[in-house]
Amino acid sequence: MTNRVEELEKLIAHHAHLYYNEETALSDDEFDALTDELKKLSPKSLALAKVGAKVSNTVWPEVKHESSMGSLLKVQTIEEFLDWAKKTGADQFCWSEKLDGSSLALKYEGKEFVQGLSRGDGITGSDISPNILKTAYFPKTLGFKSEATNGPTVWVRAEAIMQKADFEKKYASKIDEESGRTFKNPRNTAAGMIRRLTGTGCGDLGAVAYNVEGESYKFTTQALKFWWLQEAGFFTPQWGTGTAEEIVEVYRKYLQSEREACPFEIDGLVVCVNDLDLQERLGIVDNRPKGQRAFKFPSLEVETTLLAVVWQTGRSGRITPIAEIEPTDVGGVTISRVMLNNIDFIRCLNLGLGSKVMLRRANDVIPEIARGLTKGRKIEEPTSCPCCLSPVTKDGAYLICLSSDCSAQIIGHLLNYLRVLDVKGFGESTIAYLHQTGKLSQLPDFYKLKVEDFESEVMGKKLLAEFESKAREIALPTFVDALGIHGVGEHLTILVMAEFPNLHIMRTQATKEKLETISGIGPELAHAFISGLITRSSVIDELLKHVKLAELRVKVQATGDACKGWIACMTGFRSDEMTFFIESQGGTIASSMNKSVTHLIAKDTSGSSSKLTKAREKGLVVLSRFEIEEMM
């Protein structure tokens, strides 16, 4: 389970990054399917609490949101919806169509539009104002007749969308000249276009508004917000109010015909407690409001036949069954292979070779077998690894290949390193070729590759240039993530860095017991982190001959007060251990001499450098590094 949880967490982070910073190949439904699976396997995973992704496109200015842009918890059945509605204690709700586009925050001062931000990670977004100004049905000036109805500053939440008719007419199945990708659907096309540096295509997008915030406004209901938006000149989704039972009827109408008739893509309804005071009292969980839900539309199911099961070995050694089914059209997509997870899953659904099964696309996209309809011939577990033929062992419901020489595991491990570092171009076939020819067996071998090792000189030059641009200077959390330690990723490493700020300190001072004292780290993760670094010690040493770990400062939690009130600057030397000590004792490290510095720590206090002279003139406390080492 740990391997699949780790895989899901990385996939979710990867596609969130693409969606909020570039252009993902996944739809919201596909992304939801990943989070749904993770929620079943690891309900407390930190990846489920994250919203959006950090802004990586440094060309667009980064701006902190006035208030965080969270996402919504979801319900997927009428029973789940009615249960949630009852728990809120509300008798009136406001519903609106759930838009399937790219979230925006629009700032108005007076009546004039002044700034537009992408969602980013929900805390910080990109200022993409030039592109937003090009979109359709978007008021640059609010349409109120009187100044009195318009506060000094207001933020409008909207979604950048493309109408289905525009997509079919101009973009469907065509190649995007800027990215080289095929336009897949209106949602992904809109998400990519709104962040383009050139602004190409933004005139085919619209900004559909669904919420408004501003200190000058005292809205009492969610419905009043929609009235305000419409009066201000915004295009809004269809919306209304009613009891929970009335909204169920609305939901059913959308399933029958309204969804298909909608001019843009929607994947459900957004339902809010209409009373905003009650909404506020209900609070939030993981940055998601308890008084709101995404009421998602169900997946389509079709009957098919299970023809065969093949077993594949992953990089962790886990052997996963894959069902080969009779090619079946589900919602316009032909499906012929479906993952079955493990033998317990097969037994639970009573699946067999030749079984009639019910196939669905989870959230309308990810294929899965929902249930078996008829019995079939027994599906046997393999007794040896399908890749290297080594004996297998059981780990709970999973089969594991323990051979360290298994090529499937080695190739998977090598591919994972490239994926974490965002090195593009190396396909599985290329890695397999380099491994089979003896050029690539462990991570440090990447740094020894030559152009002539590849199948062609052109390929070698291109791939090595890409590798060199991404794999020579790496942030510590990314480096640890790329080592492929099960259950250990960037987030866990950042938690560890608060107490052990660099790799040397981690490897020499961190213990399982010490890590367990850090908030958010339990015994299993602590063990995985420490044992992972130990077992990969020789690989780490070899990698560090080729890799520079980029500085990433994480504020240390103070555990004492020996340096309380200090703002210290070092001159003539740098010491991570000393930085760690001063911060752990309540002090702060300044990267350079400035007006706020109170203490100067010098390699040699007998010198006459400009920093020392300036510090003495200002009456700062001047200490030698040896005095600090004595304190330590």
C-alpha positions in Angstrom: 0.0 0.0 0.0 2.9 2.4 0.9 4.2 2.3 -2.7 0.8 3.1 -4.2 0.2 5.8 -1.7 3.5 7.3 -2.5 2.8 7.0 -6.3 -0.6 8.7 -5.9 0.9 11.5 -3.8 3.5 12.2 -6.4 1.0 12.0 -9.3 -1.3 14.4 -7.5 1.6 16.9 -6.9 2.8 16.5 -10.5 -0.5 17.1 -12.1 -1.4 19.9 -9.7 1.8 21.6 -10.7 1.1 21.1 -14.4 -2.5 22.4 -14.1 -1.7 25.5 -12.1 1.5 26.4 -13.9 1.5 24.8 -17.4 -1.1 22.6 -19.0 -2.0 19.1 -17.7 -3.3 16.2 -19.8 -5.8 15.4 -17.0 -9.3 16.7 -16.6 -10.8 17.5 -13.2 -12.4 14.1 -13.2 -9.1 12.3 -13.8 -7.5 14.3 -11.0 -10.4 13.6 -8.7 -10.1 9.9 -9.4 -6.5 10.0 -8.2 -7.4 11.9 -5.0 -10.4 9.5 -4.4 -8.1 6.5 -4.6 -5.6 8.1 -2.2 -8.3 9.0 0.2 -9.3 5.3 0.4 -5.8 4.1 0.9 -4.5 6.9 3.1 -7.2 9.2 4.4 -4.8 11.3 6.4 -2.3 11.9 3.6 -1.0 15.5 3.6 -1.5 15.5 -0.2 -5.3 15.5 0.3 -5.0 18.8 2.3 -3.0 20.6 -0.3 -4.7 23.0 -2.7 -3.3 24.1 -6.0 0.5 24.1 -6.6 3.3 26.5 -6.1 3.8 29.0 -8.8 6.9 28.0 -10.9 6.6 30.4 -13.9 8.8 33.2 -12.7 8.0 35.4 -15.7 4.5 36.2 -14.3 4.9 38.2 -11.1 3.9 36.2 -7.9 1.4 37.9 -5.7 0.0 36.7 -2.3 -3.8 36.3 -2.3 -5.7 38.6 0.1 -7.5 35.5 1.3 -6.6 31.9 0.5 -8.2 30.2 -2.5 -9.3 26.8 -1.2 -11.1 24.0 -3.0 -14.3 22.1 -2.0 -14.9 18.8 -0.4 -17.2 16.6 -2.5 -20.2 14.3 -2.3 -20.9 11.8 -5.1 -24.3 10.4 -4.3 -27.7 11.8 -3.3 -27.4 9.9 0.0 -24.1 11.5 0.8 -25.4 14.9 -0.2 -28.5 14.6 2.0 -26.4 13.4 4.9 -24.1 16.4 4.7 -27.1 18.8 4.3 -28.7 17.4 7.5 -25.4 17.8 9.5 -25.2 21.5 8.6 -28.4 22.3 10.3 -29.5 24.6 7.4 -32.9 24.6 5.8 -32.0 26.7 2.7 -29.1 26.2 0.3 -27.8 28.0 -2.7 -26.7 25.9 -5.7 -24.8 26.8 -8.9 -23.2 24.9 -11.8 -19.8 23.7 -10.9 -17.5 25.2 -13.6 -14.7 23.1 -15.1 -12.0 25.6 -15.9 -9.2 27.5 -14.3 -9.7 29.6 -11.1 -9.1 33.3 -11.0 -9.1 36.1 -8.4 -10.0 39.5 -9.9 -9.3 42.7 -7.9 -11.3 45.9 -8.4 -10.5 49.3 -6.8 -13.4 51.7 -7.0 -15.1 50.3 -10.1 -12.0 49.6 -12.1 -10.2 46.3 -12.6 -6.7 46.5 -11.4 -5.3 43.0 -11.1 -6.1 39.3 -11.9 -4.4 36.3 -10.3 -4.3 32.6 -11.0 -5.0 30.3 -8.0 -1.4 29.0 -7.8 -1.1 27.1 -4.5 -4.1 28.9 -3.0 -1.8 31.2 -1.0 0.2 32.8 -3.9 -0.8 33.1 -7.5 0.6 34.6 -10.7 -0.4 38.1 -11.8 -1.8 37.3 -15.3 -3.8 40.5 -15.7 -2.8 41.1 -19.3 -4.4 37.8 -20.3 -7.5 38.3 -18.3 -8.1 41.6 -19.9 -8.3 39.8 -23.3 -11.0 37.4 -22.2 -14.7 37.8 -23.2 -17.7 38.8 -21.1 -15.4 40.2 -18.5 -16.2 43.8 -17.1 -13.2 46.0 -16.9 -15.4 48.5 -15.1 -18.1 47.4 -12.6 -21.6 48.3 -14.0 -23.1 49.9 -10.9 -25.0 53.2 -11.5 -24.0 54.6 -8.1 -20.7 54.8 -6.3 -22.5 54.1 -3.1 -23.1 50.5 -4.2 -19.4 49.9 -4.9 -16.8 49.6 -2.1 -13.2 50.7 -2.3 -11.7 47.3 -2.9 -13.4 44.0 -3.9 -12.2 40.6 -5.0 -14.3 38.5 -7.4 -13.7 34.8 -7.8 -14.2 33.5 -11.3 -13.3 30.6 -13.6 -11.6 31.0 -17.0 -13.6 28.7 -19.3 -14.0 28.0 -23.0 -17.4 27.3 -24.4 -17.9 23.8 -25.9 -18.9 25.2 -29.3 -15.8 27.4 -29.5 -13.6 24.4 -28.7 -15.2 22.2 -31.3 -15.1 24.8 -33.9 -11.5 26.1 -33.4 -9.5 23.6 -31.4 -10.8 20.1 -31.2 -8.1 17.5 -32.2 -5.8 20.2 -33.5 -2.1 20.7 -32.5 -1.2 23.7 -30.4 1.6 25.4 -32.2 3.1 26.9 -29.0 3.2 23.7 -26.9 3.1 21.0 -29.5 0.3 19.2 -27.7 -3.1 18.2 -29.0 -6.0 20.3 -27.6 -7.8 17.7 -25.5 -10.9 19.4 -24.1 -12.2 22.9 -23.3 -11.1 22.7 -19.7 -7.4 21.9 -20.3 -7.3 24.3 -23.2 -8.6 27.2 -21.1 -6.2 26.3 -18.2 -3.2 26.4 -20.6 -4.2 29.5 -22.5 -4.9 31.8 -19.5 -1.3 31.4 -18.4 0.4 31.8 -21.8 3.0 34.5 -21.9 1.9 35.5 -25.4 -1.8 35.7 -24.5 -2.6 33.8 -27.7 -6.2 32.4 -27.7 -7.3 34.3 -24.5 -10.0 36.1 -26.6 -11.7 32.7 -26.9 -12.0 32.4 -23.1 -14.6 33.9 -20.7 -14.4 34.8 -17.0 -17.5 33.4 -15.3 -17.9 34.7 -11.8 -19.2 32.8 -8.8 -18.1 34.6 -5.6 -17.3 38.1 -4.3 -15.4 39.2 -1.2 -14.8 42.7 0.2 -14.7 44.2 3.7 -17.1 47.0 2.7 -19.8 44.4 1.9 -21.9 42.7 4.5 -23.6 40.0 2.5 -26.0 37.9 4.6 -26.7 35.1 2.0 -24.8 33.3 -0.8 -27.7 34.3 -3.2 -27.1 38.0 -2.6 -23.5 37.5 -3.8 -24.8 36.2 -7.2 -27.3 39.1 -7.4 -24.3 41.5 -6.8 -22.2 39.8 -9.5 -24.9 40.0 -12.1 -25.7 43.7 -11.3 -22.0 44.5 -11.5 -21.9 43.1 -15.1 -20.5 39.6 -14.6 -21.6 36.5 -16.4 -22.4 33.9 -13.8 -23.3 30.2 -14.0 -26.9 29.2 -13.5 -27.8 29.3 -9.8 -30.8 29.1 -7.5 -31.9 28.4 -3.9 -34.0 25.8 -2.2 -34.2 23.0 0.4 -31.9 20.0 0.2 -34.7 18.0 -1.4 -35.4 20.6 -4.0 -31.7 20.7 -4.9 -31.8 16.9 -5.4 -34.5 17.5 -8.0 -32.3 20.1 -9.7 -29.4 17.6 -9.7 -31.6 15.0 -11.3 -32.6 17.4 -14.1 -29.0 18.1 -14.8 -28.3 14.4 -15.1 -31.2 14.0 -17.5 -30.6 16.9 -19.9 -29.4 20.2 -18.4 -25.7 19.1 -18.2 -25.6 18.3 -21.9 -27.4 21.6 -22.8 -24.9 23.7 -20.8 -22.7 25.9 -23.1 -19.6 25.1 -21.1 -18.3 22.1 -19.3 -19.6 21.4 -15.8 -18.9 18.4 -13.6 -21.5 18.8 -10.9 -23.2 21.4 -8.7 -21.7 23.6 -6.0 -24.1 23.7 -3.0 -23.6 26.2 -0.2 -25.4 26.9 3.0 -27.2 30.0 2.0 -26.9 31.7 5.4 -23.4 33.1 5.4 -23.3 33.5 9.2 -24.1 29.8 9.6 -21.4 29.0 6.9 -18.8 30.9 9.0 -19.8 29.1 12.2 -19.5 25.7 10.5 -15.8 26.5 9.9 -13.3 24.9 7.6 -11.3 21.7 7.4 -8.0 21.5 5.5 -8.7 24.9 4.0 -12.1 23.6 2.7 -15.3 25.1 4.0 -17.6 22.7 5.8 -20.7 24.7 4.7 -20.1 24.0 1.0 -19.9 20.9 -1.1 -19.2 19.9 -4.7 -22.1 17.7 -5.7 -20.4 15.6 -8.4 -22.1 13.9 -11.3 -21.8 10.0 -11.4 -19.6 7.9 -13.6 -21.0 6.0 -16.6 -21.0 2.1 -16.4 -20.9 -0.5 -19.3 -20.8 -4.3 -19.3 -17.7 -6.1 -20.8 -15.7 -9.3 -20.6 -12.5 -10.0 -18.7 -10.2 -11.8 -21.2 -6.9 -12.2 -19.4 -4.7 -10.9 -16.5 -1.1 -9.9 -16.9 1.2 -9.1 -14.0 3.7 -6.2 -13.9 6.5 -5.5 -11.6 6.9 -1.9 -10.4 10.0 -0.1 -9.0 9.3 -1.0 -5.4 9.1 -4.7 -6.4 5.3 -4.8 -6.0 3.7 -7.0 -8.7 0.3 -5.6 -9.9 -2.4 -7.5 -11.9 -3.6 -5.7 -15.0 -6.9 -6.9 -16.6 -7.1 -7.2 -20.3 -10.8 -6.7 -21.3 -12.8 -6.8 -24.5 -12.3 -3.3 -26.0 -15.3 -1.3 -24.8 -16.5 2.2 -25.4 -17.3 4.1 -22.3 -18.4 7.7 -22.8 -16.5 8.0 -26.1 -13.3 6.4 -24.9 -12.2 2.8 -25.9 -10.8 0.9 -22.9 -8.9 -2.4 -23.2 -6.8 -2.6 -20.0 -7.7 -1.9 -16.3 -5.6 -2.1 -13.1 -6.9 -4.6 -10.6 -4.7 -3.5 -7.6 -4.1 -6.9 -5.9 -5.3 -10.4 -5.5 -7.7 -9.5 -2.6 -9.4 -7.0 -4.9 -9.8 -9.7 -7.5 -11.3 -12.1 -4.9 -13.5 -9.4 -3.4 -15.1 -8.7 -6.7 -15.2 -12.5 -7.5 -13.5 -11.9 -10.8 -12.3 -14.7 -13.1 -11.1 -15.2 -16.6 -14.1 -14.9 -18.9 -16.2 -13.1 -16.3 -18.8 -10.5 -17.3 -17.9 -7.3 -15.5 -19.2 -3.9 -15.0 -16.7 -1.3 -16.3 -16.8 2.4 -15.5 -14.6 5.4 -15.8 -14.2 6.8 -12.3 -15.2 10.4 -12.3 -15.9 9.8 -16.0 -12.2 9.1 -16.8 -10.1 6.6 -14.9 -11.1 3.1 -16.0 -11.9 0.6 -13.3 -13.9 -2.6 -12.8 -16.8 -1.7 -10.5 -18.0 -5.3 -9.9 -18.2 -8.8 -11.3 -21.4 -10.0 -12.9 -20.7 -13.7 -13.6 -18.1 -16.2 -12.4 -15.1 -17.2 -14.5 -12.0 -19.4 -14.4 -9.8 -18.8 -11.4 -7.1 -16.2 -11.7 -3.8 -17.6 -10.4 -1.1 -15.6 -8.6 2.4 -15.9 -10.1 5.0 -17.7 -8.0 7.9 -15.9 -9.6 8.5 -12.3 -10.8 7.2 -11.8 -14.3 10.3 -9.7 -15.1 13.3 -11.5 -13.6 11.7 -14.9 -12.6 12.9 -14.6 -9.0 10.7 -16.1 -6.3 8.1 -13.7 -4.8 6.8 -13.2 -1.3 3.6 -11.8 0.1 3.3 -8.5 1.9 -0.3 -8.4 3.0 -2.4 -8.5 -0.1 0.5 -7.7 -2.4 3.1 -9.9 -4.2 6.7 -8.6 -3.9 9.8 -9.4 -5.9 12.8 -9.1 -3.5 15.5 -9.4 -6.1 17.8 -6.3 -6.2 18.8 -7.3 -9.7 15.2 -7.1 -11.1 15.4 -4.9 -14.2 11.8 -3.7 -13.8 12.7 -2.3 -10.4 16.0 -0.8 -11.5 14.4 0.9 -14.6 11.5 2.2 -12.5 13.9 3.6 -9.9 15.9 5.4 -12.6 12.8 6.8 -14.2 11.6 8.0 -10.9 14.8 10.0 -10.4 14.3 11.8 -13.7 10.6 12.4 -13.0 11.3 14.0 -9.6 14.0 16.3 -11.1 11.6 17.1 -14.0 14.2 15.8 -16.6 12.2 15.4 -19.8 12.8 13.2 -22.9 14.1 10.0 -21.3 11.4 7.4 -22.1 11.2 3.9 -20.6 12.7 2.4 -23.8 15.7 4.7 -23.6 16.4 3.8 -20.0 15.9 0.1 -20.7 18.4 0.3 -23.6 21.0 2.1 -21.4 20.5 -0.5 -18.7 20.7 -3.5 -21.1 23.9 -2.2 -22.5 25.4 -1.9 -19.0 25.7 1.9 -19.0 23.0 2.6 -16.4 22.3 0.6 -13.3 22.2 3.0 -10.4 21.5 6.8 -10.0 25.2 8.0 -10.1 25.6 6.4 -13.5 23.4 9.2 -15.0 26.4 11.6 -14.4 28.8 9.3 -16.3 26.8 8.9 -19.5 28.3 10.0 -22.8 26.8 10.9 -26.1 28.0 7.6 -27.7 26.2 5.6 -25.0 22.8 6.4 -26.7 21.2 4.9 -29.7 22.0 8.0 -31.7 24.3 11.0 -31.4 21.4 13.5 -31.9 19.4 11.8 -29.1 22.4 11.7 -26.8 23.2 15.3 -27.2 19.6 16.4 -26.6 19.0 14.2 -23.6 22.3 15.0 -21.9 21.8 18.7 -22.3 18.4 18.4 -20.7 19.8 16.3 -17.9 22.6 18.7 -17.2 20.2 21.6 -17.0 18.1 20.0 -14.3 20.3 17.5 -12.4 23.4 19.4 -11.3 21.9 21.8 -8.7 19.0 20.3 -6.7 17.1 21.6 -3.6 17.6 19.2 -0.7 13.9 18.2 -0.4 13.8 17.4 -4.1 17.1 15.4 -3.8 15.8 13.3 -1.0 12.5 12.7 -2.8 14.4 11.6 -5.9 16.3 8.9 -3.9 13.1 6.9 -4.1 12.7 6.1 -0.4 9.2 4.7 0.0 6.9 7.1 1.9 9.5 9.9 1.9 9.0 13.0 -0.3 9.6 16.7 -0.3 7.0 17.6 2.3 8.5 15.1 4.9 12.0 16.4 4.2 10.9 20.0 4.8 9.5 19.0 8.1 12.8 17.3 9.0 14.8 20.4 7.9 13.1 22.5 10.6 15.2 20.6 13.1 18.0 19.2 10.9 18.6 21.9 8.3 21.1 20.2 5.9 21.9 16.7 4.7 25.1 16.4 6.7 23.2 17.1 10.0 20.4 14.8 8.9 22.8 11.9 8.3 24.9 12.5 11.5 22.5 13.7 14.1 18.9 12.7 13.2 17.5 9.5 14.8 14.2 7.8 14.6 13.4 8.9 18.1 14.2 12.6 17.4 12.2 12.6 14.2 9.1 11.3 16.1 9.2 14.4 18.2 8.5 16.6 15.1 4.9 17.5 14.5 3.5 15.5 11.5 6.1 12.7 11.7 5.0 9.3 13.2 7.1 6.1 13.9 6.6 4.7 10.4 7.7 7.8 8.5 10.6 8.4 11.0 11.8 4.8 10.4 11.4 5.1 6.6 13.4 8.4 6.6 16.3 7.2 8.7 16.6 3.7 7.2 16.3 5.1 3.7 19.2 7.4 4.2 21.3 4.6 5.8 20.6 2.0 3.1 21.3 4.6 0.3 24.4 6.0 2.0 26.9 4.9 -0.7 24.6 6.1 -3.5 24.2 9.5 -1.7 28.0 9.9 -1.3 28.5 9.1 -5.0 25.7 11.5 -6.1 27.2 14.3 -4.0 30.3 14.2 -6.1 28.2 15.4 -9.0 25.4 17.3 -7.4 25.3 20.7 -5.6 22.5 20.9 -3.1 20.9 24.3 -3.6 20.4 26.3 -0.4 16.9 26.2 0.9 16.5 27.8 4.3 13.9 26.5 6.7 13.3 28.4 9.9 14.4 26.2 12.9 12.0 25.9 15.8 13.5 27.6 18.9 14.1 25.2 21.8 16.1 27.6 24.0 16.7 31.3 24.6 20.5 31.7 24.7 20.4 33.8 21.5 17.0 35.3 22.0 16.7 38.8 20.3 19.9 38.2 18.2 20.0 39.2 14.6 23.3 37.8 13.7 25.5 38.0 10.5 28.5 35.9 9.8 31.6 37.3 8.1 34.6 35.4 6.6 32.9 32.0 6.9 29.5 30.1 6.7 28.4 27.4 9.1 25.1 25.5 8.8 25.7 24.0 12.3 26.1 27.5 13.8 23.0 28.8 12.0 21.1 25.8 13.3 22.3 26.5 16.9 21.5 30.2 16.8 18.1 29.7 15.5 17.4 26.9 17.9 18.3 29.3 20.7 15.8 32.0 19.6 18.1 34.0 17.3 17.8 35.0 13.6 20.5 34.8 10.9 20.8 37.8 8.5 22.3 37.0 5.0 24.1 40.4 5.0 24.9 43.4 7.1 21.9 45.7 7.5 20.4 48.1 9.9 18.7 45.4 11.9 21.8 43.3 12.7 22.7 43.2 16.4 25.6 40.6 16.4 28.5 40.1 14.0 30.2 36.8 14.1 33.7 36.9 12.5 36.1 34.2 11.6 38.8 36.4 13.1 37.9 39.4 15.3 41.5 40.7 15.2 41.1 41.8 11.6 40.2 45.2 10.2 37.6 44.4 7.5 35.0 47.0 6.6 32.3 44.9 8.2 34.2 44.7 11.5 35.0 48.4 11.5 31.4 49.3 10.7 30.1 46.9 13.4 32.4 48.5 16.1 31.4 52.0 15.0 27.7 51.1 15.4 28.3 49.5 18.8 27.3 46.0 17.7 28.3 42.9 19.6 31.3 41.3 17.8 32.0 37.7 18.5 34.4 35.2 17.1 33.3 31.9 15.7 35.2 30.2 18.4 33.1 31.9 21.1 29.9 30.6 19.4 31.4 27.1 19.2 32.1 27.3 22.9 28.4 28.1 23.5 27.4 25.2 21.2 
